[in-house]
Amino acid sequence: MEFLLKDDLHQLEKAKAEYLAVKAFDDYNTQVAKTNVKSILSSKEGLMASFGAGFVKGLMDNPGNQKCGSSHSELIKIISLLIK
C-alpha cells in the first residue's frame, strides 16, 4: 500500500517544506514592515503627519464645527503650517 502512495507522500513532504519556507519569508517581511512603520511614525515628520491627519479628520467629522466653514480657511491655515 505504501508503494502506491509513495509519490503522494513525497509530494506532501515537498509541499510542507515549501509552505514552511514561504511562511518564514512572510514572517520576515511582516517584521520588516512593522519595523519600517515604527521608524517612520517615530520620526518628526511621521508624528506631524499622523497628528495632522487626525486633526483634519476631527475637523471634517464634526459638521457643527463653526471653525470649519464652507471655505475651510482654518483648515487651510493649519495645513500650510504643517507643510512648513
Residue pairs with C-beta under 8 A, 6 or more apart in sequence:
2 9
40 46
41 47
41 50
48 82
52 78
52 79
52 82
55 78
56 75
56 78
56 79
59 65
59 67
59 68
59 74
59 75
60 68
62 68
67 74
68 74
68 75
